[in-house]
Amino acid sequence: METIEIKGEDTYISDENVHIFAERGRKVVIEKNCRIASGCFIHGPCVLEQNVGLNQNVHLDGGSGKGIRVGADTRIGPSTSIFAFNHTFDDSEIPIRLQKVKSKGVTIGEDVWIGANVSIVDGVDIGSHAVVGIGSV
């Protein structure tokens, strides 16, 4: 069962090129007044608090754990990728595709600006009012 919840009013999702994907236990919640540009991909679990803006081609993948939480009034620049999971490579005798995936989650505080082409990986917490420059990893 897929669960996508769009709360409140004035949320703008640009066009059919936005892909929002949820599955059992991986809910996507989009609160009021969010702006989602063309080419964005959102895979739960993921929560976008109110007034979040995703610029073109942002990729959010919440993994299978705590997922991604983006705080209110945050802006994310184009072509930024956020992955709330990571593959394990514990046993070289087992193909990577068959090894486990771990997921700690990613939390982004309120009123954060993340520039274009930023990569954020599992386990990262970005505090409120932070600025993450273009191309940061």
Disulfide bonds with the S-S distance in Angstrom:
none
